[in-house]
């Protein structure tokens, strides 16, 4: 009987608790979509940094200089 329960528990995609309760999993949303958005954002930042590094550094330096006086 124990072997049967373990086998059924392995085959059943949800559950796995010994007292028969279903596993409560919070909503994860669209994980592959968020991964794609994160990778695309990192790619855009890399491309912008490669193209306009000098201008971005100058812009940042000028902004800090104007704030600090």
Beta strands, then each sheet from edge to edge (+ up, - down):
end
